[in-house]
Amino acid sequence: MDTSHQVLFRKYRPQKFSDVVFQDLAVSALTNAIKTNKVGHAYIFIGPRGVGKTTIARILAKRLNCENPDGAEPCNSCNSCLEIVKGISGDVIEIDAASHSSVDNIRDLRENVKFNALGGRFRVFILDEVHMLSTQAFNALLKTLEEPPPHIVFVLATTEFHKIPETILSRCQDFHFKKVPDEELETLVQKISDKEGFKCDSEGLFWIAKRGDGSVRDTLSFMEQAVIFTDGQLLGTKIRKMVGYYGIEGFMQLLDATLDFTKQEAIFVKIEQIFEEGIDLQKFIWDYVEFLHSVLFLKDQIIDKQSTQIPQTDLLKLKAHYRDISQAKIILISERVFAIYEKITHMKLRTSYEVKVFLEIQFKKLISELEKPSVAGLVQRLNDLAQMLQSDKPYASTSIESNKNLAEEKKIENKSNLEVENLIKEQFSGMEVDPSSFKNL
C-alpha cells in the first residue's frame, strides 16, 4: 500500500493568496495591509466551514515571517515557509478552542505571548472555533487581545458569529467569509480533474459541487470519495447513484398522475415500487418537494443551477413538459407534499412500512382535495353573477343561449336583493371564500 497518498483537499490547499477561491474581500484587505505595512494585531474570520478561514490565516503567517517574500505573497521555499507548511513552526501556534476552552488554557496563552519569535519576526496565534471558549476564557483574553506585544498577531476563526462577545469583536478587525458558489466549485473540480487525469462531465461537476454545499473542503472530500467509487470516471450517470438521485422521470409520473385523476393508480404503484426497492421513503418525499419547487419556479424563469438540486438537462425537460401547467395547482400540491414530509419527520415512524402506509393515506387525501371545485373557479362565477346583476342590460353570454337560459337570466335580473342573497346561499352553500376576492360585489 502506498502510504504517501495525500487526500485532495490537503494536496490542493492554497499556499498563496492568489490561490484562494472566491474570498476576495479578505484577500484584498490583507494583501493591502501587507503592502502598506499596516497589518493589524488581531483579526477575526467569520464564515461557514471549509471556505478558507484557517488557510488564509496560515498564508498570512507565512508572509509575515517569509525570508524572501514576493510582494504580498510568501515565497513558499524558505525555511520559515516550509516549516509552517509542514506544521512544525514554533512561530505559528494553532489552538483548537473547542478542546482548549477553559480559562486556564487562556492563562497559559497569555504567558506564551510574552516570548519573542523563534525564527521569524512575528508569532501568530490561530484560534479555531473560538466561539467555544467559556465566558471566563473570553474575559481572560480581552486585555491580551487589546494590547498584545508588537511581535504578536492573533487570528480568531469561527463559524458562529453570534456567540462572540461584543467586547472581543470590538478589539478585532473582522472579515466575513461567504459560501463558494457552485460555478466556482465546478471550475475548481475541473482544474483538479485535468491535473489528476480524471474524466468528468458537466453533470458530474454539478453533483460534486452541490454535495460540497459552498465548502471547498467538503467539495474536495466528496470528490475524493467519488474518484474511488467511479475509478476516476466523474460522470453524472455514476455519481447519481452516490447522491441518491434517481432522475426526474419518476417524479414526473407522480405529478402527472396527481393532476390527472384517471391515472391516480400510478401514484400508489410508484410508492409500492420505491418501498420494494428499499429506497428511503422520507428522502424520496423530500426530493419530490424539491422537484415541485423547481417546477413551480421554472414558469417564472427564476430557477437556476445554484437554487435547485436538479441538473440542467433535467431542468430543460421540465420546462418543456410543464410549460402550460396551472401554477395554482402546483402551489397547492407543493404545500401539501411539504406538509406530508413535516408530518413524517415529527411522527418518527418506526418502520418503512409505516411510512408507506402513511404516504398512501395522505396521497388519497390530496387527490380527494384536488377533485373539489377550485376556489378560483367559484370566485369567477360569483363575479360574473355580480356583474350581471349590476348591469342595466341582460347578461351577455359568450355562447348562443337557449330560450330557457334567457328566461332564467331575466328572472334573476328582476329578483330583489334579498332573493339574490338567498339564491347565492342556495347555490354555494358550505363553501368558504375570501371576500376580498370579489370585485364590485
Secondary structure, DSSP 8 states (H G I E B T S, - for coil): --TT---HHHHT---SGGG--S-HHHHHHHHHHHHTT---SEEEEE--TTSSHHHHHHHHHHHHH-SS-BTTB--S-SHHHHHHHHT--TTEEEEETTTS-SHHHHHHHHHHTTS--SSSS-EEEEEETGGGS-HHHHHHHHHHHHS--TTEEEEEEES-GGGS-HHHHTTSEEEE-----HHHHHHHHHHHHHHHT-EE-HHHHHHHHHHHTT-HHHHHHHHHHHHHHHTTEE-HHHHHHHHT---SHHHHHHHHHHH-GGGTHHHHHHHHHHHHTT--HHHHHHHHHHHHHHHHHHTTT---GGG-SS-HHHHHHHHHHTTT--HHHHHHHHHHHHHHHHHHHHHT-SSHHHHHHHHHHHHHHHHHHHHS--HHHHHHHHHHHHHHHH-SS----SS---HHHHHHHHHHHT--HHHHHHHHHHHSTT----GGG-S--
